[in-house]
Amino acid sequence: MEYHDFTEEKTDSQALSAFYRSFENERSPVKILLKIFQGNYGKLVLSVFFYLLQASPVIILPIVTADIINIATEPEQYSLTRLIVEAVIMALVILQNVFTTFLSSKYRSLAIRRVELGLRAAMTRKLQQLSLTFHKEMKSGKLQSKIMRDVENIEGLATNLSLNLVSVAYYLISAIIITLIRSRIVFFFFLLTVPIAVLIVAVFHRRLARQNADFRHQVENTSAQVIEMIDLVPITKAHALEDTALSRLNRQLFRQAGSGFALDKLNAIFGSVSWVAFHLFQLGCLTFTGVLAYHKLIPVGDIVLYQSYFSSIVGQVAAVIGLLPIISRGFESVRSVGDIMWAMDVEDNRNKEKITDVRGDYEFRNVTFEYHDDPHRVLNGLSLKIHAGETIALVGESGSGKSTVLNMIIGFYRPTTGQVLMDGKDMTAIDMHSYRSHLATVPQTSVLFAGTIRENITYGMDYVTEEQLQEAIRIANLKEVIEKLPNGLETSVGEHGDKLSGGQKQRIAIARAVIRDARVILFDEATSALDTVSEKLIQDSIEKLSKNRTTFIVAHRLSTIRNADKIAVIKDGICSEFGTYEELMAKKGEFYRFKTLQS
């Protein structure tokens, strides 16, 4: 199979912008659905065209069947040749179905799969643009459900709309035209089904929409709790809390099951009412046309013609009504995807200065910061100046604002008031994407993906020489670890790096920072969870990496920052003390108190 229609070039920024525009200033799921298919209308038109040819036997067969019966029952009016000709024509119409079915499916699938690809790509790109605040508030399980399940529902919605609505329209129009030509009495009987179908849809539509929305929320919550439970398995087992974890998840599973059960009951009632109503009409059609034939108002063969058409119409309308839950679920998924696409908490780098070089001078000028939903100030007038090439340690009690300072240096957070300057430039005026290419971070919990050690170290670096890789390994004190592994650099680290120790994962994270050759390095409690030996190795790596670079270190263990150029003590959201290790110890203030408590 060829995949030339699904290359990465199809999801570049220009192509994805169409999906962003589909959600701009628009809240109607129908209009959004129409917009995201822009650029694929030609394929959908071709798909519909070939579908009409594909389905033509269903329209023509009742006419041929009725004619054959009429010829057989009234031989004095018809010749046998006409019967044979009609049979041959019907055979050819049936045979073409093989080719037209393939072509219809091909073009429909191309359109829908490209939209599926583009929509997922646009959502994942938007997630990369959204702030950390958004990600903290939206659980990862919910995001996963939106990207996978909701896009599948939209795909199902598009498939069913493009197939079943076209099918209903095709059969209905064809049947009405042919019936109107052959018998106006039967035509008016057919029209009676329309108000019944509309009434059934109207009665159930809103209830189905509400129940589908509730069920979607329950599925998202379940997905989030399952991922959370999996992440907590080591803690759960270590504290013998398996029953507690299961009980917590089971409550959510029962809520989802209850919502699903209510939805299933509603769908069942809806389906049964539709089935009974339309089959009663089908029986009525058979009886009505039988009476007409009995009184010689229509030929006997036309009973089969009208019954076939009516059965076809009933079947198609019933199918669409039966698809109403799927359609309702699909439109609800469009709204769900909108939770991501409509989110405005994004980093806007348009028309901002691109950074090509970073010296590493930083200054905090009377900076305050508070979260949107929390009036408590994390930073309360922080002022701090760091010179290029310095190693600055940030210490203080938990919650004092140390990690917030790091997040402001990275550009994840913006000051509520005040300024953060980088090389004399206000950080709100620079292109953060270009700026961050000059940074390297080593978080408290190393983030590794399920690849090899080599892939984790060189992540995001397309061109790395073997010499650069080996130098990074040397600085990170990884050489001995790699030599002991059976596959060396090609050893798989497992999911989240679970096959490695904490110290090994941190050294890989440091090697990843080294190989970026960044001018600014940030360590967020990189040794807090390690044993003494691992801590010493990590400390050696940090010292090697920090040379001639501006380095920020958040640390609880004050013994690990003795060699820092300056130490900033953060208390109540301000810098209460600032100086060298010796200066702060001699001052016998807040830092001295921390150090004494750890001695």
JOGIVEN-V576596 format. One record per residue. N is the residue number from 1. RES is the residue in one small letter. SS is DSSP state (2 for helix, 1 for strand, 0 for the rest). PSI is psi in radians with two decimals (* if undefined). D_FIRST is the distance of its C-alpha to the first C-alpha in whole Angstrom. Layout:
# JOGIVEN-V576596
[[N | RES | SS | PSI | D_FIRST] [N | RES | SS | PSI | D_FIRST]]
This chain:
# JOGIVEN-V576596
[[1 | m | 0 | 2.46 | 0] [2 | e | 0 | 2.54 | 4] [3 | y | 0 | 0.42 | 7] [4 | h | 2 | -0.33 | 9] [5 | d | 2 | -0.04 | 11] [6 | f | 2 | 0.85 | 12] [7 | t | 0 | 2.87 | 14] [8 | e | 2 | -0.47 | 17] [9 | e | 2 | -0.43 | 19] [10 | k | 2 | -0.24 | 18] [11 | t | 2 | 0.51 | 20] [12 | d | 0 | 3.08 | 23] [13 | s | 2 | -0.71 | 27] [14 | q | 2 | -0.74 | 27] [15 | a | 2 | -0.70 | 24] [16 | l | 2 | -0.44 | 25] [17 | s | 2 | -0.50 | 29] [18 | a | 2 | -0.65 | 28] [19 | f | 2 | -0.63 | 27] [20 | y | 2 | -0.77 | 30] [21 | r | 2 | -0.50 | 32] [22 | s | 2 | -0.47 | 31] [23 | f | 2 | -0.06 | 33] [24 | e | 0 | 2.19 | 36] [25 | n | 0 | 0.54 | 39] [26 | e | 0 | 2.30 | 37] [27 | r | 0 | -0.13 | 38] [28 | s | 0 | 2.07 | 37] [29 | p | 2 | -0.61 | 34] [30 | v | 2 | -0.82 | 33] [31 | k | 2 | -0.67 | 34] [32 | i | 2 | -0.76 | 31] [33 | l | 2 | -0.73 | 29] [34 | l | 2 | -0.68 | 29] [35 | k | 2 | -0.69 | 29] [36 | i | 2 | -0.22 | 26] [37 | f | 0 | 0.03 | 24] [38 | q | 0 | 2.39 | 26] [39 | g | 0 | -0.21 | 23] [40 | n | 0 | 0.13 | 21] [41 | y | 2 | -0.64 | 24] [42 | g | 2 | -0.75 | 22] [43 | k | 2 | -0.68 | 19] [44 | l | 2 | -0.65 | 21] [45 | v | 2 | -0.77 | 23] [46 | l | 2 | -0.70 | 21] [47 | s | 2 | -0.75 | 20] [48 | v | 2 | -0.73 | 23] [49 | f | 2 | -0.88 | 24] [50 | f | 2 | -0.48 | 22] [51 | y | 2 | -0.67 | 23] [52 | l | 2 | -0.70 | 26] [53 | l | 2 | -0.72 | 25] [54 | q | 2 | -0.71 | 23] [55 | a | 2 | -0.05 | 27] [56 | s | 2 | -0.56 | 29] [57 | p | 2 | -0.56 | 30] [58 | v | 2 | -0.55 | 31] [59 | i | 2 | -0.72 | 34] [60 | i | 2 | -0.60 | 35] [61 | l | 2 | -0.77 | 35] [62 | p | 2 | -0.65 | 38] [63 | i | 2 | -0.80 | 40] [64 | v | 2 | -0.73 | 39] [65 | t | 2 | -0.80 | 40] [66 | a | 2 | -0.74 | 44] [67 | d | 2 | -0.74 | 44] [68 | i | 2 | -0.73 | 44] [69 | i | 2 | -0.73 | 46] [70 | n | 2 | -0.69 | 49] [71 | i | 2 | -0.75 | 49] [72 | a | 2 | -0.60 | 50] [73 | t | 2 | -0.30 | 52] [74 | e | 0 | 1.17 | 54] [75 | p | 0 | -0.41 | 54] [76 | e | 0 | -0.32 | 57] [77 | q | 0 | -0.31 | 55] [78 | y | 0 | 2.70 | 51] [79 | s | 0 | 2.75 | 51] [80 | l | 2 | -0.50 | 48] [81 | t | 2 | -0.72 | 46] [82 | r | 2 | -0.68 | 45] [83 | l | 2 | -0.77 | 44] [84 | i | 2 | -0.75 | 42] [85 | v | 2 | -0.81 | 40] [86 | e | 2 | -0.65 | 39] [87 | a | 2 | -0.72 | 37] [88 | v | 2 | -0.79 | 36] [89 | i | 2 | -0.72 | 35] [90 | m | 2 | -0.67 | 33] [91 | a | 2 | -0.74 | 31] [92 | l | 2 | -0.71 | 29] [93 | v | 2 | -0.67 | 29] [94 | i | 2 | -0.73 | 27] [95 | l | 2 | -0.63 | 25] [96 | q | 0 | -0.28 | 24] [97 | n | 2 | -0.58 | 22] [98 | v | 2 | -0.85 | 19] [99 | f | 2 | -0.76 | 18] [100 | t | 2 | -0.55 | 19] [101 | t | 2 | -0.78 | 18] [102 | f | 2 | -0.83 | 14] [103 | l | 2 | -0.70 | 15] [104 | s | 2 | -0.80 | 17] [105 | s | 2 | -0.67 | 15] [106 | k | 2 | -0.92 | 12] [107 | y | 2 | -0.63 | 15] [108 | r | 2 | -0.77 | 17] [109 | s | 2 | -0.70 | 14] [110 | l | 2 | -0.79 | 13] [111 | a | 2 | -0.86 | 17] [112 | i | 2 | -0.72 | 17] [113 | r | 2 | -0.60 | 15] [114 | r | 2 | -0.66 | 16] [115 | v | 2 | -0.73 | 19] [116 | e | 2 | -0.83 | 19] [117 | l | 2 | -0.86 | 17] [118 | g | 2 | -0.68 | 20] [119 | l | 2 | -0.77 | 23] [120 | r | 2 | -0.71 | 22] [121 | a | 2 | -0.71 | 22] [122 | a | 2 | -0.70 | 26] [123 | m | 2 | -0.78 | 27] [124 | t | 2 | -0.62 | 27] [125 | r | 2 | -0.69 | 28] [126 | k | 2 | -0.67 | 31] [127 | l | 2 | -0.61 | 32] [128 | q | 2 | -0.46 | 32] [129 | q | 2 | -0.39 | 34] [130 | l | 1 | 2.69 | 36] [131 | s | 0 | 2.91 | 40] [132 | l | 2 | -0.54 | 40] [133 | t | 2 | -0.76 | 43] [134 | f | 2 | -0.81 | 40] [135 | h | 2 | -0.56 | 38] [136 | k | 2 | -0.59 | 41] [137 | e | 2 | -0.51 | 42] [138 | m | 0 | 1.97 | 38] [139 | k | 0 | 2.56 | 37] [140 | s | 2 | -0.58 | 34] [141 | g | 2 | -0.66 | 33] [142 | k | 2 | -0.73 | 34] [143 | l | 2 | -0.74 | 31] [144 | q | 2 | -0.71 | 29] [145 | s | 2 | -0.69 | 29] [146 | k | 2 | -0.75 | 29] [147 | i | 2 | -0.66 | 26] [148 | m | 2 | -1.10 | 24] [149 | r | 2 | -0.78 | 26] [150 | d | 2 | -0.64 | 27] [151 | v | 2 | -0.63 | 24] [152 | e | 2 | -0.70 | 22] [153 | n | 2 | -0.69 | 25] [154 | i | 2 | -0.70 | 25] [155 | e | 2 | -0.79 | 21] [156 | g | 2 | -0.68 | 23] [157 | l | 2 | -0.83 | 26] [158 | a | 2 | -0.72 | 24] [159 | t | 2 | -0.82 | 22] [160 | n | 2 | -0.63 | 25] [161 | l | 2 | -0.76 | 27] [162 | s | 2 | -0.47 | 24] [163 | l | 2 | -0.99 | 24] [164 | n | 2 | -0.67 | 28] [165 | l | 2 | -0.73 | 30] [166 | v | 2 | -0.72 | 28] [167 | s | 2 | -0.81 | 29] [168 | v | 2 | -0.81 | 32] [169 | a | 2 | -0.74 | 33] [170 | y | 2 | -0.91 | 32] [171 | y | 2 | -0.71 | 34] [172 | l | 2 | -0.86 | 37] [173 | i | 2 | -0.79 | 37] [174 | s | 2 | -0.80 | 37] [175 | a | 2 | -0.71 | 39] [176 | i | 2 | -0.78 | 42] [177 | i | 2 | -0.83 | 42] [178 | i | 2 | -0.72 | 42] [179 | t | 2 | -0.73 | 44] [180 | l | 2 | -0.64 | 47] [181 | i | 2 | -0.70 | 47] [182 | r | 2 | -0.59 | 48] [183 | s | 0 | 1.95 | 50] [184 | r | 2 | -0.51 | 51] [185 | i | 2 | -0.83 | 53] [186 | v | 2 | -0.61 | 49] [187 | f | 2 | -0.81 | 48] [188 | f | 2 | -0.52 | 50] [189 | f | 2 | -0.71 | 49] [190 | f | 2 | -0.66 | 46] [191 | l | 2 | -0.37 | 47] [192 | l | 2 | -0.42 | 48] [193 | t | 2 | -0.44 | 45] [194 | v | 2 | -0.94 | 44] [195 | p | 2 | -0.56 | 47] [196 | i | 2 | -0.79 | 46] [197 | a | 2 | -0.77 | 42] [198 | v | 2 | -0.74 | 43] [199 | l | 2 | -0.79 | 46] [200 | i | 2 | -0.77 | 44] [201 | v | 2 | -0.77 | 41] [202 | a | 2 | -0.68 | 44] [203 | v | 2 | -0.68 | 46] [204 | f | 2 | -0.29 | 43] [205 | h | 2 | -0.93 | 41] [206 | r | 2 | -0.69 | 43] [207 | r | 2 | -0.71 | 43] [208 | l | 2 | -0.71 | 40] [209 | a | 2 | -0.80 | 39] [210 | r | 2 | -0.78 | 41] [211 | q | 2 | -0.63 | 40] [212 | n | 2 | -0.69 | 37] [213 | a | 2 | -0.77 | 38] [214 | d | 2 | -0.74 | 40] [215 | f | 2 | -0.68 | 37] [216 | r | 2 | -0.79 | 35] [217 | h | 2 | -0.70 | 38] [218 | q | 2 | -0.69 | 38] [219 | v | 2 | -0.75 | 35] [220 | e | 2 | -0.76 | 35] [221 | n | 2 | -0.68 | 38] [222 | t | 2 | -0.79 | 37] [223 | s | 2 | -0.75 | 34] [224 | a | 2 | -0.74 | 36] [225 | q | 2 | -0.57 | 39] [226 | v | 2 | -0.81 | 36] [227 | i | 2 | -0.73 | 35] [228 | e | 2 | -0.74 | 39] [229 | m | 2 | -0.73 | 40] [230 | i | 2 | -0.75 | 37] [231 | d | 2 | -0.53 | 38] [232 | l | 0 | 0.08 | 42] [233 | v | 2 | -0.81 | 42] [234 | p | 2 | -0.73 | 43] [235 | i | 2 | -0.74 | 46] [236 | t | 2 | -0.85 | 46] [237 | k | 2 | -0.63 | 47] [238 | a | 2 | -0.49 | 49] [239 | h | 0 | 0.23 | 51] [240 | a | 0 | 0.77 | 51] [241 | l | 0 | 0.43 | 50] [242 | e | 2 | -0.76 | 47] [243 | d | 2 | -0.65 | 49] [244 | t | 2 | -0.77 | 49] [245 | a | 2 | -0.75 | 46] [246 | l | 2 | -0.70 | 44] [247 | s | 2 | -0.73 | 47] [248 | r | 2 | -0.78 | 46] [249 | l | 2 | -0.67 | 42] [250 | n | 2 | -0.61 | 44] [251 | r | 2 | -0.73 | 46] [252 | q | 2 | -0.68 | 42] [253 | l | 2 | -0.67 | 40] [254 | f | 2 | -0.67 | 43] [255 | r | 2 | -0.74 | 43] [256 | q | 2 | -0.76 | 40] [257 | a | 2 | -0.70 | 40] [258 | g | 2 | -0.74 | 43] [259 | s | 2 | -0.72 | 41] [260 | g | 2 | -0.66 | 38] [261 | f | 2 | -0.73 | 41] [262 | a | 2 | -0.68 | 43] [263 | l | 2 | -0.74 | 39] [264 | d | 2 | -0.71 | 38] [265 | k | 2 | -0.75 | 42] [266 | l | 2 | -0.73 | 42] [267 | n | 2 | -0.67 | 38] [268 | a | 2 | -0.79 | 40] [269 | i | 2 | -0.77 | 43] [270 | f | 2 | -0.81 | 41] [271 | g | 2 | -0.72 | 39] [272 | s | 2 | -0.70 | 42] [273 | v | 2 | -0.76 | 44] [274 | s | 2 | -0.80 | 41] [275 | w | 2 | -0.83 | 41] [276 | v | 2 | -0.79 | 45] [277 | a | 2 | -0.83 | 45] [278 | f | 2 | -0.54 | 43] [279 | h | 2 | -0.52 | 43] [280 | l | 2 | -0.70 | 47] [281 | f | 2 | -0.63 | 46] [282 | q | 2 | -0.75 | 44] [283 | l | 2 | -0.70 | 47] [284 | g | 2 | -0.69 | 50] [285 | c | 2 | -0.76 | 48] [286 | l | 2 | -0.77 | 48] [287 | t | 2 | -0.77 | 52] [288 | f | 2 | -0.82 | 52] [289 | t | 2 | -0.56 | 51] [290 | g | 2 | -0.73 | 53] [291 | v | 2 | -0.72 | 56] [292 | l | 2 | -0.75 | 55] [293 | a | 2 | -0.64 | 54] [294 | y | 2 | -0.63 | 57] [295 | h | 0 | 0.23 | 60] [296 | k | 0 | 0.44 | 58] [297 | l | 0 | -0.40 | 56] [298 | i | 0 | 2.68 | 53] [299 | p | 0 | 2.73 | 52] [300 | v | 0 | -0.70 | 51] [301 | g | 2 | -0.45 | 47] [302 | d | 2 | -0.31 | 47] [303 | i | 2 | -0.79 | 47] [304 | v | 2 | -0.71 | 44] [305 | l | 2 | -0.94 | 42] [306 | y | 2 | -0.63 | 44] [307 | q | 2 | -0.70 | 43] [308 | s | 2 | -0.78 | 39] [309 | y | 2 | -0.78 | 39] [310 | f | 2 | -0.72 | 41] [311 | s | 2 | -0.71 | 39] [312 | s | 2 | -0.81 | 36] [313 | i | 2 | -0.83 | 37] [314 | v | 2 | -0.77 | 38] [315 | g | 2 | -0.74 | 35] [316 | q | 2 | -0.80 | 33] [317 | v | 2 | -0.73 | 36] [318 | a | 2 | -0.64 | 36] [319 | a | 2 | -0.73 | 32] [320 | v | 2 | -0.75 | 33] [321 | i | 2 | -0.68 | 36] [322 | g | 2 | -0.45 | 34] [323 | l | 0 | -0.08 | 31] [324 | l | 2 | -0.71 | 34] [325 | p | 2 | -0.69 | 34] [326 | i | 2 | -0.73 | 30] [327 | i | 2 | -0.77 | 31] [328 | s | 2 | -0.76 | 34] [329 | r | 2 | -0.65 | 32] [330 | g | 2 | -0.79 | 29] [331 | f | 2 | -0.60 | 32] [332 | e | 2 | -0.62 | 34] [333 | s | 2 | -0.58 | 30] [334 | v | 2 | -0.75 | 30] [335 | r | 2 | -0.67 | 34] [336 | s | 2 | -0.77 | 33] [337 | v | 2 | -0.58 | 30] [338 | g | 2 | -0.42 | 33] [339 | d | 2 | -0.56 | 35] [340 | i | 2 | -0.88 | 33] [341 | m | 2 | -0.46 | 33] [342 | w | 0 | -0.22 | 36] [343 | a | 0 | 2.31 | 38] [344 | m | 0 | -0.06 | 40] [345 | d | 0 | 1.14 | 41] [346 | v | 1 | 2.78 | 39] [347 | e | 0 | 2.04 | 40] [348 | d | 0 | 1.94 | 40] [349 | n | 0 | 0.15 | 40] [350 | r | 0 | 2.39 | 41] [351 | n | 0 | 0.42 | 43] [352 | k | 0 | 2.73 | 45] [353 | e | 1 | 2.21 | 46] [354 | k | 0 | 2.39 | 43] [355 | i | 0 | 2.11 | 44] [356 | t | 0 | -0.28 | 44] [357 | d | 0 | 2.51 | 46] [358 | v | 0 | 2.20 | 48] [359 | r | 0 | -0.82 | 52] [360 | g | 0 | 0.36 | 52] [361 | d | 0 | 2.33 | 55] [362 | y | 1 | 2.56 | 55] [363 | e | 1 | 2.24 | 57] [364 | f | 1 | 2.12 | 58] [365 | r | 1 | 1.75 | 60] [366 | n | 1 | 0.91 | 62] [367 | v | 1 | 2.27 | 58] [368 | t | 1 | 2.69 | 58] [369 | f | 1 | 2.38 | 55] [370 | e | 1 | 2.60 | 54] [371 | y | 0 | 2.70 | 51] [372 | h | 0 | -0.70 | 51] [373 | d | 0 | 0.25 | 52] [374 | d | 0 | 1.96 | 54] [375 | p | 0 | -0.23 | 58] [376 | h | 0 | 2.24 | 58] [377 | r | 1 | 2.20 | 58] [378 | v | 1 | -0.77 | 56] [379 | l | 1 | 2.45 | 58] [380 | n | 1 | 0.99 | 61] [381 | g | 1 | 0.70 | 62] [382 | l | 1 | 2.26 | 61] [383 | s | 1 | 2.29 | 62] [384 | l | 1 | 2.43 | 60] [385 | k | 1 | 2.25 | 60] [386 | i | 1 | 2.31 | 58] [387 | h | 0 | 2.66 | 58] [388 | a | 0 | 2.38 | 56] [389 | g | 0 | -0.11 | 55] [390 | e | 0 | 2.64 | 57] [391 | t | 1 | 2.04 | 56] [392 | i | 1 | 2.20 | 57] [393 | a | 1 | 2.36 | 57] [394 | l | 1 | 2.10 | 57] [395 | v | 1 | 2.79 | 59] [396 | g | 0 | 3.00 | 60] [397 | e | 0 | 2.81 | 60] [398 | s | 0 | 2.34 | 57] [399 | g | 0 | 0.09 | 56] [400 | s | 0 | -0.33 | 58] [401 | g | 0 | 0.17 | 55] [402 | k | 2 | -0.89 | 54] [403 | s | 2 | -0.51 | 50] [404 | t | 2 | -0.68 | 51] [405 | v | 2 | -0.79 | 52] [406 | l | 2 | -0.76 | 49] [407 | n | 2 | -0.51 | 47] [408 | m | 2 | -0.62 | 49] [409 | i | 2 | -0.69 | 48] [410 | i | 2 | -0.47 | 45] [411 | g | 0 | 0.21 | 45] [412 | f | 0 | -0.64 | 44] [413 | y | 0 | 2.58 | 47] [414 | r | 0 | 2.53 | 49] [415 | p | 0 | 2.49 | 53] [416 | t | 0 | -0.78 | 54] [417 | t | 1 | 2.87 | 57] [418 | g | 1 | -3.02 | 58] [419 | q | 1 | 2.56 | 56] [420 | v | 1 | 2.12 | 54] [421 | l | 1 | 2.42 | 54] [422 | m | 1 | 2.04 | 52] [423 | d | 0 | 0.67 | 54] [424 | g | 0 | -0.03 | 56] [425 | k | 1 | 2.36 | 53] [426 | d | 1 | 2.19 | 53] [427 | m | 2 | -0.29 | 49] [428 | t | 2 | -0.19 | 49] [429 | a | 2 | 0.11 | 49] [430 | i | 1 | 2.72 | 46] [431 | d | 0 | 1.91 | 42] [432 | m | 2 | -0.54 | 41] [433 | h | 2 | -0.78 | 38] [434 | s | 2 | -0.61 | 39] [435 | y | 2 | -0.76 | 42] [436 | r | 2 | -0.27 | 40] [437 | s | 0 | -0.19 | 39] [438 | h | 0 | 0.12 | 42] [439 | l | 1 | 2.73 | 43] [440 | a | 1 | 2.38 | 42] [441 | t | 1 | 2.53 | 42] [442 | v | 1 | 1.78 | 43] [443 | p | 0 | 2.99 | 43] [444 | q | 0 | -0.75 | 46] [445 | t | 0 | 1.98 | 43] [446 | s | 0 | 2.36 | 40] [447 | v | 0 | 1.87 | 36] [448 | l | 0 | 2.63 | 34] [449 | f | 0 | 2.92 | 30] [450 | a | 0 | 1.14 | 29] [451 | g | 0 | -2.78 | 28] [452 | t | 1 | 2.95 | 30] [453 | i | 2 | -0.73 | 33] [454 | r | 2 | -0.81 | 32] [455 | e | 2 | -0.63 | 29] [456 | n | 2 | -0.63 | 32] [457 | i | 2 | -0.75 | 35] [458 | t | 0 | 0.25 | 33] [459 | y | 0 | 2.16 | 31] [460 | g | 0 | -0.03 | 30] [461 | m | 0 | 1.82 | 32] [462 | d | 0 | -0.54 | 29] [463 | y | 0 | 1.76 | 32] [464 | v | 0 | 2.20 | 34] [465 | t | 0 | 2.82 | 36] [466 | e | 2 | -0.57 | 37] [467 | e | 2 | -0.73 | 40] [468 | q | 2 | -0.71 | 40] [469 | l | 2 | -0.79 | 38] [470 | q | 2 | -0.60 | 41] [471 | e | 2 | -0.72 | 43] [472 | a | 2 | -0.70 | 42] [473 | i | 2 | -0.69 | 42] [474 | r | 2 | -0.83 | 46] [475 | i | 2 | -0.61 | 47] [476 | a | 0 | 0.06 | 45] [477 | n | 0 | 0.74 | 47] [478 | l | 0 | -0.21 | 43] [479 | k | 2 | -0.82 | 44] [480 | e | 2 | -0.67 | 46] [481 | v | 2 | -0.82 | 43] [482 | i | 2 | -0.67 | 40] [483 | e | 2 | -0.47 | 42] [484 | k | 2 | -0.23 | 43] [485 | l | 0 | 2.50 | 39] [486 | p | 0 | -0.62 | 37] [487 | n | 0 | 0.23 | 34] [488 | g | 2 | -2.28 | 36] [489 | l | 2 | -0.38 | 34] [490 | e | 2 | 0.16 | 31] [491 | t | 0 | 2.30 | 33] [492 | s | 1 | 2.38 | 31] [493 | v | 0 | -0.15 | 33] [494 | g | 0 | 3.00 | 32] [495 | e | 2 | 2.22 | 31] [496 | h | 2 | 0.30 | 34] [497 | g | 2 | 0.48 | 35] [498 | d | 0 | -0.26 | 37] [499 | k | 0 | -0.06 | 37] [500 | l | 0 | 2.79 | 39] [501 | s | 0 | 2.95 | 43] [502 | g | 2 | -0.73 | 44] [503 | g | 2 | -0.68 | 46] [504 | q | 2 | -0.73 | 43] [505 | k | 2 | -0.71 | 40] [506 | q | 2 | -0.64 | 43] [507 | r | 2 | -0.58 | 43] [508 | i | 2 | -0.71 | 39] [509 | a | 2 | -0.67 | 40] [510 | i | 2 | -0.71 | 43] [511 | a | 2 | -0.66 | 41] [512 | r | 2 | -0.67 | 38] [513 | a | 2 | -0.68 | 41] [514 | v | 2 | -0.80 | 42] [515 | i | 2 | -0.30 | 39] [516 | r | 0 | -0.29 | 39] [517 | d | 0 | 0.83 | 43] [518 | a | 0 | 2.70 | 44] [519 | r | 0 | -0.35 | 47] [520 | v | 1 | 2.22 | 47] [521 | i | 1 | 2.40 | 47] [522 | l | 1 | 2.19 | 47] [523 | f | 1 | 2.07 | 48] [524 | d | 1 | 1.59 | 48] [525 | e | 0 | 0.90 | 50] [526 | a | 0 | -0.26 | 48] [527 | t | 0 | 0.15 | 50] [528 | s | 0 | -0.49 | 52] [529 | a | 0 | 0.34 | 50] [530 | l | 0 | 2.76 | 50] [531 | d | 0 | 3.02 | 53] [532 | t | 2 | -0.74 | 56] [533 | v | 2 | -0.83 | 54] [534 | s | 2 | -0.68 | 51] [535 | e | 2 | -0.72 | 53] [536 | k | 2 | -0.71 | 54] [537 | l | 2 | -0.74 | 51] [538 | i | 2 | -0.69 | 50] [539 | q | 2 | -0.72 | 53] [540 | d | 2 | -0.74 | 53] [541 | s | 2 | -0.73 | 49] [542 | i | 2 | -0.73 | 50] [543 | e | 2 | -0.69 | 53] [544 | k | 2 | -0.72 | 51] [545 | l | 2 | -0.51 | 49] [546 | s | 2 | -0.21 | 51] [547 | k | 0 | 2.21 | 53] [548 | n | 0 | 0.37 | 54] [549 | r | 0 | 2.59 | 51] [550 | t | 1 | 2.13 | 52] [551 | t | 1 | 2.32 | 51] [552 | f | 1 | 2.26 | 52] [553 | i | 1 | 2.11 | 52] [554 | v | 1 | 2.17 | 53] [555 | a | 0 | 2.49 | 55] [556 | h | 0 | -0.60 | 57] [557 | r | 0 | 1.83 | 58] [558 | l | 2 | -0.34 | 61] [559 | s | 2 | -0.38 | 61] [560 | t | 2 | -0.11 | 58] [561 | i | 2 | 0.33 | 59] [562 | r | 0 | -0.59 | 62] [563 | n | 0 | 0.10 | 61] [564 | a | 0 | 2.54 | 59] [565 | d | 0 | -0.75 | 61] [566 | k | 1 | 2.64 | 62] [567 | i | 1 | 2.25 | 61] [568 | a | 1 | 2.12 | 61] [569 | v | 1 | 2.04 | 62] [570 | i | 1 | 2.13 | 61] [571 | k | 1 | 2.25 | 63] [572 | d | 0 | 0.60 | 63] [573 | g | 0 | 0.23 | 60] [574 | i | 1 | 2.90 | 62] [575 | c | 1 | 1.77 | 63] [576 | s | 1 | -0.46 | 66] [577 | e | 1 | 2.58 | 67] [578 | f | 1 | 2.18 | 65] [579 | g | 1 | -2.99 | 66] [580 | t | 0 | 2.95 | 66] [581 | y | 2 | -0.84 | 66] [582 | e | 2 | -0.71 | 70] [583 | e | 2 | -0.73 | 71] [584 | l | 2 | -0.60 | 69] [585 | m | 2 | -0.68 | 71] [586 | a | 2 | -0.50 | 74] [587 | k | 2 | -0.47 | 74] [588 | k | 0 | 0.81 | 74] [589 | g | 0 | -2.36 | 72] [590 | e | 2 | -0.77 | 68] [591 | f | 2 | -0.75 | 67] [592 | y | 2 | -0.69 | 70] [593 | r | 2 | -0.76 | 70] [594 | f | 2 | -0.81 | 66] [595 | k | 2 | -0.67 | 66] [596 | t | 2 | -0.69 | 70] [597 | l | 2 | -0.52 | 68] [598 | q | 2 | -0.18 | 65] [599 | s | 0 | * | 68]]
